[in-house]
Amino acid sequence: MAHQQVNGVELYYEDTGGTGEVILFHHGYTGSHDGWAEVVERLRDRFRCVVMDSRGAGDSGHPEDGYTIAQYADDVIGMVDALGIGRFTYVGHSMGGVVGMELGVRYGDRLERLVLVAPAPSGGVVMPPEFRAEAEKLWYGRDAEELVRQRLVGAARPELNDDVVAKARVDRALSVSKGHYEQSWDALVNARLSDQLGSIRTPTLMVAGAADSLLKPNLDDFGRLRGASLHVFNRVGHMVPTDVPDAFAELVADFMANGVVTAKTLMDRIAADAEA
């Protein structure tokens, strides 16, 4: 197990090495680097892939504080600095997507590209208090059986359900620190980045699941971005990277090769060809 001391915390990471362009993958709320395994396996022969666990999650240390979107972004920069990486492409899922927004706003000079995968809303998560209370009851009660059942029942592609995999993911979620569980949620609820998304100049790809409850806010945030592409996977919920790892990996590889392709970029290309 590899760790780097970053901003006073032992953060876990894995680095495939190599000379390809660097892609750093960041997980979502109560997630871990495990969720990227299938995607990295499909990309490691073409890119240098780095995965990391945020403070309080996965195999990283459990500090008392620092569970904010701004600190998570600082930790990403601290990690790439520790690994001697200059510019890189960032791929963030869910909470990691909001961290990506923060990186785009504050650290755009370090980013080659930005991939926001089913990101939590830039204007803050909205959830009925009774739903959050039920989630807390299950987490604090360590009710792994019910949490597994909910994951399996709510899957957009039930044919992919695997009890062992679902249990492993639930165990990871239950292993996060209390600070991560409580304070990260508060950070997601209180996120206020909507008005700043237009300032991001990094080529960005917004990825969403058609069966994800976050589809509407994802589309709203896509509309706030400049110079961004959009991809929506059919019959896929929130867990895009693990539901369709083959298609997702190829989507990332295509974006690495071709960048943002929109009607405007196509018209610009036509105009440039006409002048040549």
Summary of the structure (lengths in Angstrom):
residues: 276
radius of gyration: 18.2
end to end distance: 53.1
largest distance: 66.8
contacts: 923
relative contact order: 0.15
helix: 50%
strand: 17%
